Amino acid sequence: RAQTPSEASDVTPSEAPGEEPAQQGSFITIMGGGDGDLPLAVPAFKPGAGATAEMLAAVHAVVLKDLDLIGLFKLLSQDAFIEPLSAGLELGEFSFDDWKLPGASALIKIGISASGGELSASMHAYNVDAGLELGSRDIPGMETDLKGFGHTVANAIVEALTGERGIFHTKIAVIANFGSGKEVYVLDYDGSNPRPVSRNGSINLSPGWSPDGTKITYTSYRDNNPDLWMTNLTTGRHIKISAWPGINSGAEWSHDGTEIALTLSKDGDSEIYAIDPDGSILRRLTRQYGIDVSPSYAPGDQTLCFVSSRNGNPQIFLMSRDGEVRRLTNRGGHNVAPAWSPDGRKIAFAGRDEGRFDIFVVNVDGTGLRRLTQTGTDDEDPTWSPDGRHIIFTSARDGAGKQLYIMSENGEKPRRLTDGAGSYSNPMWGPDLLGPRTFR
């Protein structure tokens, strides 16, 4: 539902470095899911100086795909639009009545121009029900990266409508098998544009991002032992940082970048340690018989969640900075792959029920357990988007091997991202490099 100015949210839009802030007006509250989706019209972009029809169509297609995938909007069909081609972008140059008839509550109008390889989009966001402009922004880009430009435009649209920037510029690290071994790849958030990271022809597992997005750690069998490696994405350099005999696996960086938690079995039992990014052991975190794996830092790095078989079957536990441990999950016989939500309030995990794995979420105090998926196949490996609105996971539900899927934080609108050309596991959503977010 579109809000009137008096009903509008008081959330201030975040500002990305290097971008002009959106003009402040009212935002539109989106209830989310089904009938709560915001009816949104995004007509074809208007050509400015130097812009070609092919260029406009390519950027428009990226924007529509982005806005569709995140599941916040009901995108209205272009066939339903009745506005004349002569209508302009700014107030007074078009009629809101032309957009009320197709059922739009919100309207995005964009013009694009091109010069010397550079692009510029003039974006205007409108509340159709209230007949007012929510904000406008000039968005720069490059002709050589139309998809990236489209993602930037889509981010600006989401921010203009909701007050919170989008996640379309973010990346995903994942283990992918295209028939020549399990390698680490980086994908765009939508599962496209795979770029290899490990390139060693061996078995690689469990990628983890450094907080600044410049490095990825992963476990590799390239030297016949599950060692921890790190690749610098800027230089392409690969270095081995932990090579104790036995397991060096499941590494995850702290949010401040000062340490990495991982499982080592150098003393015979699988225990969790904290190491320096250069591989030096800082401290041992667990001291309990049984397998302790899959550490994950809470925002603020004061608490760690992990999986342990200390009481029998694998369950999820929490450990405070001072070493106090408590069990989080008490239902189900096999709960693994915990992932903190970006606001620190929930943990998503894969739990085995009725002979298969589904994705669940639970509050950090152990209440509010919810099942998010329930299909006839395993749904595993949850990872949160930086805005906390979405979860990516793996599933073979479509019979094309393990693929990447995205769904809303409440399990609604699952969509397949990858095309079936390979199989995927261990996705890890990368950091938002535009800066920290504020969570309501």
C-alpha positions as CSV (number, residue, x, y, z in Angstrom):
1,R,0.0,0.0,0.0
2,A,1.3,3.5,-0.8
3,Q,1.4,5.9,2.1
4,T,0.3,9.5,2.1
5,P,2.9,12.0,3.3
6,S,1.4,12.1,6.8
7,E,1.7,8.3,7.0
8,A,5.2,8.0,5.6
9,S,8.1,6.3,7.3
10,D,10.6,8.5,9.0
11,V,13.6,6.4,8.0
12,T,16.3,8.4,6.4
13,P,17.8,6.9,3.2
14,S,21.4,5.7,3.5
15,E,24.0,7.4,1.4
16,A,26.5,5.4,-0.6
17,P,30.0,6.9,-1.0
18,G,30.4,8.8,-4.2
19,E,26.6,9.1,-4.8
20,E,24.3,12.1,-4.3
21,P,21.7,11.3,-1.7
22,A,18.2,10.9,-2.9
23,Q,15.9,13.8,-2.3
24,Q,13.9,13.2,0.9
25,G,10.2,12.7,0.6
26,S,7.9,10.1,1.9
27,F,8.7,6.4,1.4
28,I,6.3,3.7,0.5
29,T,5.9,0.9,3.1
30,I,5.9,-2.5,1.6
31,M,4.2,-5.1,3.7
32,G,5.9,-7.9,1.8
33,G,4.6,-11.2,0.4
34,G,1.7,-11.8,-1.9
35,D,-1.0,-9.2,-1.5
36,G,1.5,-6.8,0.2
37,D,3.6,-6.5,-3.0
38,L,3.8,-2.9,-4.2
39,P,2.2,-2.4,-7.7
40,L,5.1,-0.8,-9.5
41,A,5.3,0.6,-13.1
42,V,8.7,0.9,-14.7
43,P,8.1,2.0,-18.3
44,A,10.7,1.9,-21.0
45,F,13.5,4.4,-20.5
46,K,13.5,7.6,-22.4
47,P,16.4,8.1,-24.8
48,G,18.6,11.1,-24.3
49,A,21.5,12.4,-26.3
50,G,23.7,9.6,-27.5
51,A,21.6,6.7,-26.1
52,T,20.7,3.9,-28.5
53,A,17.5,1.8,-28.4
54,E,19.6,-1.4,-27.8
55,M,21.4,0.2,-24.8
56,L,18.1,1.4,-23.2
57,A,16.6,-2.1,-23.7
58,A,19.5,-3.9,-22.2
59,V,19.6,-1.7,-19.0
60,H,15.8,-1.8,-18.7
61,A,15.9,-5.6,-18.8
62,V,18.5,-5.8,-16.0
63,V,16.5,-3.4,-13.8
64,L,13.3,-5.4,-14.3
65,K,15.0,-8.6,-13.4
66,D,16.5,-7.1,-10.3
67,L,13.2,-5.7,-9.1
68,D,11.4,-9.0,-9.8
69,L,14.0,-11.2,-8.0
70,I,13.8,-9.4,-4.7
71,G,10.1,-10.0,-4.4
72,L,9.1,-6.7,-3.0
73,F,7.2,-5.4,-6.0
74,K,4.4,-6.5,-8.3
75,L,5.8,-5.3,-11.6
76,L,3.0,-4.2,-13.9
77,S,3.0,-5.5,-17.5
78,Q,4.3,-3.1,-20.1
79,D,1.3,-4.0,-22.2
80,A,-1.0,-2.3,-19.7
81,F,0.6,1.1,-20.0
82,I,-1.4,3.8,-21.7
83,E,0.7,6.8,-21.3
84,P,1.5,8.6,-24.6
85,L,5.1,8.5,-25.8
86,S,5.2,12.3,-25.7
87,A,4.9,12.3,-21.9
88,G,8.0,13.5,-20.0
89,L,9.8,12.5,-16.8
90,E,9.1,15.3,-14.5
91,L,6.0,16.6,-12.6
92,G,3.7,18.4,-14.9
93,E,5.0,16.5,-18.0
94,F,2.7,13.5,-17.5
95,S,-0.6,12.6,-15.9
96,F,-0.9,10.4,-12.8
97,D,-4.3,9.3,-14.1
98,D,-2.5,7.3,-16.9
99,W,-0.8,5.2,-14.2
100,K,-3.8,4.8,-11.9
101,L,-5.7,3.0,-14.6
102,P,-3.2,0.1,-14.9
103,G,-3.1,-0.1,-11.1
104,A,0.3,1.4,-10.3
105,S,0.9,2.6,-6.7
106,A,4.4,3.6,-7.5
107,L,6.0,4.8,-10.8
108,I,9.7,5.0,-11.9
109,K,10.5,7.3,-14.8
110,I,14.1,7.2,-16.2
111,G,15.9,8.9,-19.0
112,I,19.4,7.9,-20.2
113,S,22.0,9.7,-22.1
114,A,25.4,8.7,-23.3
115,S,28.6,10.6,-24.2
116,G,32.2,9.5,-24.6
117,G,31.6,6.0,-23.2
118,E,29.9,7.4,-20.1
119,L,26.2,7.0,-19.2
120,S,23.9,9.1,-17.1
121,A,20.4,8.1,-15.9
122,S,18.0,10.7,-14.6
123,M,15.6,8.8,-12.3
124,H,12.4,10.1,-10.8
125,A,10.3,8.0,-8.3
126,Y,6.6,8.8,-7.8
127,N,3.9,7.9,-5.4
128,V,1.0,7.5,-7.8
129,D,-1.7,7.3,-5.1
130,A,-0.6,10.5,-3.5
131,G,0.4,12.3,-6.7
132,L,3.8,13.3,-5.4
133,E,7.5,12.8,-6.2
134,L,9.4,10.6,-3.7
135,G,12.8,11.6,-5.0
136,S,15.1,12.0,-8.0
137,R,18.7,11.2,-8.7
138,D,21.3,11.4,-11.4
139,I,23.1,8.0,-11.8
140,P,26.4,7.7,-13.6
141,G,27.7,4.6,-15.4
142,M,29.8,3.2,-18.2
143,E,28.8,1.9,-21.6
144,T,31.2,-1.0,-21.2
145,D,29.2,-2.3,-18.2
146,L,25.5,-2.0,-19.0
147,K,24.7,-4.7,-16.5
148,G,26.5,-3.0,-13.7
149,F,24.8,0.2,-14.6
150,G,21.5,-1.5,-14.5
151,H,22.2,-2.9,-11.0
152,T,23.1,0.7,-9.8
153,V,19.9,2.0,-11.2
154,A,17.9,-0.7,-9.6
155,N,19.6,0.0,-6.2
156,A,18.6,3.6,-6.5
157,I,15.0,2.7,-7.3
158,V,14.7,0.5,-4.2
159,E,16.2,3.2,-2.0
160,A,13.9,5.8,-3.4
161,L,10.8,3.7,-2.7
162,T,11.8,2.1,0.6
163,G,14.6,4.2,2.1
164,E,17.0,1.3,2.1
165,R,19.4,0.7,-0.8
166,G,19.2,-2.5,-2.8
167,I,21.6,-5.5,-2.9
168,F,22.1,-5.7,-6.6
169,H,25.8,-4.7,-6.5
170,T,26.7,-7.5,-4.1
171,K,28.5,-10.8,-5.0
172,I,28.3,-14.4,-3.9
173,A,31.3,-16.8,-3.4
174,V,30.3,-20.4,-4.0
175,I,31.7,-23.9,-4.8
176,A,30.8,-24.7,-8.3
177,N,31.4,-27.9,-10.3
178,F,31.2,-27.5,-14.1
179,G,32.6,-31.0,-14.7
180,S,36.3,-30.4,-13.8
181,G,36.3,-30.4,-10.0
182,K,34.9,-28.3,-7.2
183,E,36.3,-24.8,-7.6
184,V,35.6,-21.5,-5.8
185,Y,33.8,-19.0,-8.0
186,V,32.4,-15.5,-7.5
187,L,29.0,-14.8,-9.0
188,D,26.9,-11.7,-9.2
189,Y,24.1,-11.7,-6.7
190,D,21.7,-13.1,-9.3
191,G,23.8,-16.2,-10.0
192,S,25.2,-14.9,-13.3
193,N,28.7,-14.0,-14.5
194,P,30.8,-16.7,-12.8
195,R,34.5,-15.9,-12.3
196,P,36.9,-18.6,-11.0
197,V,38.9,-18.0,-7.9
198,S,40.8,-21.2,-7.0
199,R,41.7,-22.7,-10.4
200,N,43.6,-25.7,-8.9
201,G,41.7,-28.6,-10.3
202,S,41.1,-30.1,-6.9
203,I,38.4,-30.3,-4.3
204,N,37.7,-26.9,-2.7
205,L,35.2,-26.2,0.0
206,S,33.7,-23.6,2.3
207,P,34.5,-20.1,0.9
208,G,34.6,-17.2,3.3
209,W,34.8,-13.4,2.6
210,S,37.1,-11.0,4.3
211,P,35.0,-8.0,5.5
212,D,36.5,-5.6,2.9
213,G,35.6,-8.0,0.1
214,T,39.2,-8.3,-1.2
215,K,40.0,-11.8,-0.1
216,I,38.4,-15.2,0.0
217,T,39.4,-18.1,2.2
218,Y,38.6,-21.7,1.4
219,T,39.7,-25.3,2.2
220,S,41.5,-27.0,-0.6
221,Y,42.8,-30.6,-1.1
222,R,45.3,-29.4,-3.8
223,D,48.2,-30.7,-1.6
224,N,46.5,-33.8,-0.5
225,N,45.4,-32.4,2.9
226,P,42.4,-30.2,3.7
227,D,44.4,-26.9,4.1
228,L,43.1,-23.4,4.4
229,W,44.0,-21.1,1.5
230,M,43.4,-17.5,0.8
231,T,43.1,-15.7,-2.6
232,N,43.5,-12.0,-2.9
233,L,40.9,-11.0,-5.5
234,T,42.8,-7.8,-6.4
235,T,46.2,-9.4,-7.1
236,G,45.1,-13.0,-7.9
237,R,47.7,-14.3,-5.4
238,H,46.9,-17.6,-3.6
239,I,48.6,-18.4,-0.3
240,K,48.3,-21.3,2.1
241,I,47.6,-19.9,5.6
242,S,46.8,-23.0,7.7
243,A,48.2,-26.4,7.0
244,W,48.1,-28.4,10.2
245,P,47.9,-32.2,9.7
246,G,44.2,-33.1,9.4
247,I,41.3,-30.7,8.9
248,N,41.7,-27.0,8.4
249,S,38.1,-26.2,7.4
250,G,35.0,-24.1,7.7
251,A,36.8,-20.8,8.1
252,E,34.8,-17.6,8.6
253,W,36.2,-14.1,9.2
254,S,35.3,-11.9,12.1
255,H,33.4,-8.7,11.1
256,D,36.3,-6.5,12.2
257,G,38.7,-8.6,10.0
258,T,41.2,-9.3,12.9
259,E,40.7,-13.1,13.1
260,I,39.3,-16.1,11.3
261,A,37.5,-19.0,13.1
262,L,37.9,-22.5,11.7
263,T,38.0,-26.2,12.7
264,L,41.4,-27.9,13.2
265,S,41.8,-31.6,14.0
266,K,45.6,-31.3,14.7
267,D,45.1,-32.7,18.2
268,G,42.9,-35.6,17.2
269,D,39.5,-34.1,17.9
270,S,37.8,-31.5,15.7
271,E,37.9,-28.3,17.6
272,I,37.3,-24.6,16.7
273,Y,40.3,-22.2,16.9
274,A,40.7,-18.5,16.1
275,I,43.7,-17.7,13.9
276,D,45.2,-14.5,12.6
277,P,44.7,-13.8,8.9
278,D,48.3,-14.8,8.4
279,G,47.6,-18.2,10.0
280,S,49.0,-17.8,13.5
281,I,46.8,-19.4,16.1
282,L,45.4,-16.8,18.5
283,R,43.4,-19.1,20.8
284,R,41.4,-22.3,21.0
285,L,37.7,-21.8,21.3
286,T,36.2,-25.2,22.0
287,R,37.4,-27.9,24.4
288,Q,34.7,-30.6,24.3
289,Y,34.8,-34.1,22.9
290,G,32.9,-34.4,19.7
291,I,33.0,-32.7,16.3
292,D,32.9,-28.9,16.5
293,V,32.5,-27.2,13.1
294,S,30.9,-24.4,11.1
295,P,31.8,-21.4,13.2
296,S,30.0,-18.1,12.4
297,Y,30.5,-14.7,14.1
298,A,27.6,-12.6,15.2
299,P,27.6,-8.9,14.2
300,G,29.9,-7.2,16.7
301,D,32.0,-10.4,17.1
302,Q,31.0,-11.0,20.7
303,T,29.3,-14.3,20.1
304,L,30.0,-17.3,17.9
305,C,27.6,-19.9,16.7
306,F,28.8,-23.4,15.7
307,V,27.7,-27.0,15.1
308,S,28.7,-29.6,17.7
309,S,28.0,-33.3,18.2
310,R,29.0,-33.1,21.9
311,N,25.5,-34.3,22.9
312,G,25.1,-36.9,20.2
313,N,23.7,-35.7,16.9
314,P,24.8,-32.3,15.4
315,Q,23.1,-29.3,17.0
316,I,23.8,-25.6,16.9
317,F,25.4,-23.9,19.9
318,L,26.3,-20.3,20.9
319,M,29.5,-19.3,22.6
320,S,30.1,-15.9,24.1
321,R,33.4,-14.1,23.9
322,D,34.3,-15.2,27.5
323,G,33.7,-18.9,26.6
324,E,30.2,-19.5,28.0
325,V,28.4,-22.0,25.8
326,R,24.7,-22.7,25.4
327,R,22.7,-25.0,23.1
328,L,20.5,-23.1,20.6
329,T,18.6,-25.8,18.8
330,N,16.7,-28.5,20.7
331,R,14.4,-29.8,18.0
332,G,15.4,-32.1,15.1
333,G,18.2,-34.6,15.1
334,H,20.6,-33.0,12.7
335,N,21.0,-29.2,12.5
336,V,23.9,-27.7,10.6
337,A,25.3,-24.8,8.5
338,P,24.3,-21.9,10.8
339,A,24.3,-18.3,9.4
340,W,23.7,-15.1,11.4
341,S,21.3,-12.6,10.1
342,P,23.0,-9.2,9.5
343,D,21.0,-7.6,12.3
344,G,22.2,-10.3,14.7
345,R,18.6,-11.3,15.7
346,K,18.2,-14.6,13.9
347,I,20.2,-17.6,12.7
348,A,19.3,-19.6,9.6
349,F,20.3,-23.2,9.4
350,A,19.7,-26.5,7.6
351,G,17.8,-29.1,9.6
352,R,17.1,-32.7,8.7
353,D,13.5,-33.6,9.0
354,E,11.5,-36.5,7.5
355,G,14.8,-37.8,5.9
356,R,15.8,-34.5,4.1
357,F,17.2,-31.1,4.9
358,D,15.1,-28.0,5.0
359,I,16.0,-24.4,5.8
360,F,14.9,-23.1,9.2
361,V,15.4,-19.9,11.1
362,V,15.4,-19.3,14.9
363,N,15.8,-16.3,17.1
364,V,19.1,-16.1,19.0
365,D,17.3,-16.7,22.3
366,G,16.0,-20.1,20.9
367,T,12.4,-18.9,20.3
368,G,10.5,-18.4,17.1
369,L,11.7,-21.6,15.2
370,R,10.3,-21.5,11.7
371,R,10.6,-23.8,8.7
372,L,11.2,-21.8,5.5
373,T,11.3,-24.6,3.0
374,Q,9.7,-27.9,2.5
375,T,10.1,-29.8,-0.7
376,G,10.9,-33.4,-1.7
377,T,14.6,-32.7,-1.9
378,D,17.4,-31.3,0.3
379,D,17.5,-27.6,0.8
380,E,20.8,-26.6,2.4
381,D,23.6,-24.0,2.8
382,P,21.6,-20.8,3.8
383,T,23.3,-17.4,3.5
384,W,21.8,-14.0,4.2
385,S,21.8,-10.9,2.0
386,P,23.5,-7.9,3.5
387,D,20.1,-6.2,4.0
388,G,18.7,-9.2,5.8
389,R,15.7,-9.4,3.4
390,H,16.7,-12.5,1.5
391,I,18.4,-15.9,1.9
392,I,20.2,-17.8,-0.8
393,F,20.4,-21.6,-0.5
394,T,21.1,-24.7,-2.5
395,S,18.5,-27.2,-3.7
396,A,18.0,-29.9,-6.3
397,R,14.3,-29.4,-6.4
398,D,14.1,-28.9,-10.1
399,G,16.1,-32.0,-11.0
400,A,19.1,-30.1,-12.4
401,G,21.5,-31.0,-9.6
402,K,22.2,-28.6,-6.8
403,Q,21.4,-25.0,-7.9
404,L,21.2,-21.7,-6.2
405,Y,17.9,-20.3,-5.1
406,I,16.8,-17.0,-3.5
407,M,13.8,-16.4,-1.2
408,S,12.6,-13.8,1.1
409,E,13.6,-13.9,4.8
410,N,10.3,-15.5,5.6
411,G,10.6,-18.2,3.0
412,E,8.3,-16.7,0.4
413,K,8.9,-16.5,-3.4
414,P,11.7,-18.9,-3.9
415,R,13.3,-18.3,-7.3
416,R,16.1,-20.3,-9.0
417,L,19.2,-18.2,-9.8
418,T,21.5,-20.6,-11.7
419,D,20.9,-22.1,-15.0
420,G,21.7,-25.8,-14.4
421,A,25.0,-25.7,-16.3
422,G,26.9,-26.8,-13.1
423,S,26.2,-27.8,-9.5
424,Y,26.7,-25.5,-6.5
425,S,27.3,-25.7,-2.8
426,N,28.5,-23.6,0.2
427,P,27.3,-20.2,-1.1
428,M,28.5,-17.2,1.0
429,W,27.0,-13.8,0.3
430,G,29.7,-11.2,0.2
431,P,29.8,-7.9,2.1
432,D,28.1,-4.8,1.1
433,L,31.1,-2.7,0.0
434,L,29.0,0.5,-0.1
435,G,29.2,0.7,3.7
436,P,27.4,-0.3,6.8
437,R,23.6,-0.5,7.0
438,T,21.2,0.5,9.8
439,F,18.7,-2.1,10.7
440,R,15.2,-1.3,12.1
